[in-house]
Amino acid sequence: NNKKPENPFAFPYSDELEGYTQNGMTLRDYFAAKAMQSLIINNQKWNYMSYSDIPKIITRDSYKIADAMLKQREL
């Protein structure tokens, strides 16, 4: 199944009096940010890696977790 999970906006805001709308971040980005915090705090393997590899690995894994969370919402 190659269908991407639904990815709504997490914090949309609309001020009808001012005619202002702000979509905010996507739910995928919000989930990834939450997952990233846990990956950074709870992972001892960073001590054994090149510093330049760490951001790539954290972001990759954070978005994998976010995608799994979005997929789970569809069940």
Backbone as JSON Lines, residues from 0, in Angstrom:
{"i":0,"aa":"N","n":[0.85,-1.18,0.0],"ca":[0.0,0.0,0.0],"c":[0.89,1.24,0.0]}
{"i":1,"aa":"N","n":[0.93,1.96,-1.1],"ca":[1.78,3.15,-1.22],"c":[1.05,4.43,-0.91]}
{"i":2,"aa":"K","n":[-0.19,4.33,-0.48],"ca":[-0.97,5.52,-0.16],"c":[-0.37,6.22,1.06]}
{"i":3,"aa":"K","n":[-0.13,7.52,0.92],"ca":[0.4,8.28,2.06],"c":[-0.72,8.55,3.06]}
{"i":4,"aa":"P","n":[-0.39,8.5,4.34],"ca":[-1.41,8.81,5.36],"c":[-1.84,10.27,5.28]}
{"i":5,"aa":"E","n":[-3.03,10.52,5.73],"ca":[-3.53,11.9,5.8],"c":[-2.62,12.71,6.71]}
{"i":6,"aa":"N","n":[-2.33,13.94,6.31],"ca":[-1.42,14.8,7.07],"c":[-2.06,16.18,7.25]}
{"i":7,"aa":"P","n":[-3.04,16.29,8.15],"ca":[-3.71,17.58,8.34],"c":[-2.81,18.57,9.08]}
{"i":8,"aa":"F","n":[-3.27,19.8,9.11],"ca":[-2.56,20.82,9.88],"c":[-2.83,20.61,11.36]}
{"i":9,"aa":"A","n":[-1.8,20.82,12.17],"ca":[-1.92,20.57,13.61],"c":[-2.57,21.73,14.36]}
{"i":10,"aa":"F","n":[-2.25,22.95,13.99],"ca":[-2.73,24.11,14.74],"c":[-3.23,25.21,13.82]}
{"i":11,"aa":"P","n":[-4.25,24.94,13.01],"ca":[-4.75,26.01,12.14],"c":[-5.39,27.12,12.97]}
{"i":12,"aa":"Y","n":[-5.33,28.31,12.44],"ca":[-5.89,29.47,13.14],"c":[-6.54,30.38,12.12]}
{"i":13,"aa":"S","n":[-7.69,30.87,12.46],"ca":[-8.38,31.77,11.56],"c":[-9.01,32.9,12.37]}
{"i":14,"aa":"D","n":[-8.76,34.12,11.96],"ca":[-9.38,35.29,12.57],"c":[-10.29,35.91,11.51]}
{"i":15,"aa":"E","n":[-11.57,35.59,11.6],"ca":[-12.51,36.03,10.57],"c":[-12.68,37.55,10.55]}
{"i":16,"aa":"L","n":[-12.53,38.19,11.68],"ca":[-12.67,39.65,11.71],"c":[-11.54,40.33,10.95]}
{"i":17,"aa":"E","n":[-10.35,39.81,11.05],"ca":[-9.18,40.39,10.37],"c":[-8.96,39.76,9.0]}
{"i":18,"aa":"G","n":[-9.68,38.69,8.71],"ca":[-9.49,38.0,7.44],"c":[-8.14,37.31,7.36]}
{"i":19,"aa":"Y","n":[-7.67,36.8,8.48],"ca":[-6.35,36.21,8.57],"c":[-6.48,34.71,8.82]}
{"i":20,"aa":"T","n":[-5.75,33.93,8.06],"ca":[-5.72,32.49,8.25],"c":[-4.28,32.02,8.3]}
{"i":21,"aa":"Q","n":[-4.0,31.17,9.24],"ca":[-2.67,30.59,9.39],"c":[-2.84,29.08,9.5]}
{"i":22,"aa":"N","n":[-2.23,28.33,8.6],"ca":[-2.38,26.88,8.64],"c":[-1.62,26.24,9.78]}
{"i":23,"aa":"G","n":[-0.51,26.79,10.16],"ca":[0.31,26.18,11.2],"c":[1.12,25.02,10.65]}
{"i":24,"aa":"M","n":[1.74,24.3,11.53],"ca":[2.56,23.16,11.1],"c":[1.67,21.97,10.8]}
{"i":25,"aa":"T","n":[2.21,21.03,10.04],"ca":[1.44,19.82,9.77],"c":[1.52,18.88,10.96]}
{"i":26,"aa":"L","n":[0.58,17.98,11.02],"ca":[0.57,17.01,12.09],"c":[1.82,16.12,12.01]}
{"i":27,"aa":"R","n":[2.29,15.84,10.8],"ca":[3.51,15.04,10.64],"c":[4.7,15.75,11.27]}
{"i":28,"aa":"D","n":[4.83,17.05,11.03],"ca":[5.93,17.81,11.62],"c":[5.82,17.85,13.15]}
{"i":29,"aa":"Y","n":[4.6,17.99,13.65],"ca":[4.38,18.01,15.09],"c":[4.78,16.67,15.72]}
{"i":30,"aa":"F","n":[4.33,15.57,15.11],"ca":[4.7,14.25,15.61],"c":[6.2,14.04,15.55]}
{"i":31,"aa":"A","n":[6.83,14.46,14.47],"ca":[8.28,14.29,14.32],"c":[9.03,15.08,15.39]}
{"i":32,"aa":"A","n":[8.56,16.28,15.69],"ca":[9.22,17.1,16.72],"c":[9.13,16.42,18.08]}
{"i":33,"aa":"K","n":[7.98,15.82,18.39],"ca":[7.81,15.12,19.66],"c":[8.71,13.88,19.71]}
{"i":34,"aa":"A","n":[8.77,13.14,18.61],"ca":[9.61,11.94,18.56],"c":[11.08,12.33,18.68]}
{"i":35,"aa":"M","n":[11.46,13.43,18.05],"ca":[12.85,13.87,18.05],"c":[13.34,14.13,19.48]}
{"i":36,"aa":"Q","n":[12.5,14.72,20.29],"ca":[12.89,14.99,21.68],"c":[13.26,13.71,22.4]}
{"i":37,"aa":"S","n":[12.45,12.7,22.23],"ca":[12.71,11.43,22.89],"c":[13.96,10.75,22.34]}
{"i":38,"aa":"L","n":[14.14,10.79,21.04],"ca":[15.32,10.17,20.44],"c":[16.61,10.82,20.93]}
{"i":39,"aa":"I","n":[16.59,12.12,21.06],"ca":[17.79,12.83,21.51],"c":[18.1,12.5,22.97]}
{"i":40,"aa":"I","n":[17.09,12.52,23.8],"ca":[17.29,12.34,25.24],"c":[17.62,10.9,25.6]}
{"i":41,"aa":"N","n":[16.97,9.95,24.95],"ca":[17.03,8.55,25.4],"c":[17.95,7.65,24.59]}
{"i":42,"aa":"N","n":[18.87,8.19,23.85],"ca":[19.68,7.32,23.01],"c":[21.16,7.44,23.36]}
{"i":43,"aa":"Q","n":[21.72,6.37,23.86],"ca":[23.13,6.34,24.25],"c":[24.07,6.14,23.07]}
{"i":44,"aa":"K","n":[23.54,5.73,21.91],"ca":[24.43,5.43,20.79],"c":[25.09,6.69,20.21]}
{"i":45,"aa":"W","n":[24.6,7.87,20.56],"ca":[25.22,9.1,20.02],"c":[26.67,9.22,20.45]}
{"i":46,"aa":"N","n":[27.03,8.62,21.58],"ca":[28.4,8.67,22.07],"c":[29.38,7.98,21.13]}
{"i":47,"aa":"Y","n":[28.88,7.07,20.3],"ca":[29.75,6.26,19.45],"c":[29.68,6.65,17.98]}
{"i":48,"aa":"M","n":[29.03,7.76,17.66],"ca":[28.85,8.16,16.28],"c":[29.58,9.46,15.97]}
{"i":49,"aa":"S","n":[29.81,9.64,14.7],"ca":[30.37,10.9,14.24],"c":[29.32,12.0,14.45]}
{"i":50,"aa":"Y","n":[29.75,13.13,14.96],"ca":[28.82,14.22,15.25],"c":[28.05,14.64,14.0]}
{"i":51,"aa":"S","n":[28.67,14.6,12.84],"ca":[28.01,15.05,11.62],"c":[26.89,14.1,11.18]}
{"i":52,"aa":"D","n":[26.91,12.85,11.63],"ca":[25.86,11.89,11.26],"c":[24.62,11.99,12.14]}
{"i":53,"aa":"I","n":[24.77,12.5,13.32],"ca":[23.68,12.48,14.31],"c":[22.44,13.23,13.82]}
{"i":54,"aa":"P","n":[22.52,14.46,13.32],"ca":[21.3,15.15,12.88],"c":[20.56,14.41,11.77]}
{"i":55,"aa":"K","n":[21.28,13.83,10.84],"ca":[20.62,13.08,9.76],"c":[19.87,11.88,10.3]}
{"i":56,"aa":"I","n":[20.48,11.18,11.21],"ca":[19.86,9.97,11.77],"c":[18.64,10.34,12.62]}
{"i":57,"aa":"I","n":[18.76,11.37,13.43],"ca":[17.65,11.79,14.28],"c":[16.46,12.23,13.44]}
{"i":58,"aa":"T","n":[16.7,13.05,12.43],"ca":[15.58,13.52,11.61],"c":[14.95,12.37,10.83]}
{"i":59,"aa":"R","n":[15.77,11.48,10.29],"ca":[15.24,10.33,9.55],"c":[14.34,9.49,10.45]}
{"i":60,"aa":"D","n":[14.84,9.16,11.62],"ca":[14.08,8.31,12.54],"c":[12.84,9.02,13.09]}
{"i":61,"aa":"S","n":[12.94,10.31,13.32],"ca":[11.79,11.08,13.81],"c":[10.64,11.06,12.81]}
{"i":62,"aa":"Y","n":[10.96,11.22,11.54],"ca":[9.91,11.2,10.52],"c":[9.39,9.79,10.27]}
{"i":63,"aa":"K","n":[10.2,8.78,10.47],"ca":[9.69,7.4,10.39],"c":[8.65,7.17,11.47]}
{"i":64,"aa":"I","n":[8.94,7.64,12.67],"ca":[7.99,7.51,13.78],"c":[6.73,8.31,13.49]}
{"i":65,"aa":"A","n":[6.89,9.53,13.0],"ca":[5.73,10.38,12.68],"c":[4.86,9.72,11.61]}
{"i":66,"aa":"D","n":[5.47,9.15,10.59],"ca":[4.7,8.48,9.54],"c":[3.94,7.29,10.08]}
{"i":67,"aa":"A","n":[4.55,6.54,11.01],"ca":[3.87,5.42,11.63],"c":[2.7,5.9,12.48]}
{"i":68,"aa":"M","n":[2.86,7.02,13.14],"ca":[1.77,7.56,13.96],"c":[0.61,8.01,13.07]}
{"i":69,"aa":"L","n":[0.91,8.65,11.96],"ca":[-0.15,9.06,11.03],"c":[-0.87,7.85,10.47]}
{"i":70,"aa":"K","n":[-0.13,6.83,10.11],"ca":[-0.72,5.61,9.58],"c":[-1.64,4.96,10.61]}
{"i":71,"aa":"Q","n":[-1.2,4.94,11.86],"ca":[-1.99,4.33,12.92],"c":[-3.32,5.06,13.12]}
{"i":72,"aa":"R","n":[-3.35,6.35,12.89],"ca":[-4.57,7.13,13.06],"c":[-5.67,6.7,12.09]}
{"i":73,"aa":"E","n":[-5.27,6.09,10.98],"ca":[-6.24,5.67,9.96],"c":[-6.93,4.35,10.3]}
{"i":74,"aa":"L","n":[-6.4,3.62,11.28],"ca":[-6.99,2.32,11.61],"c":[-8.26,2.45,12.42]}
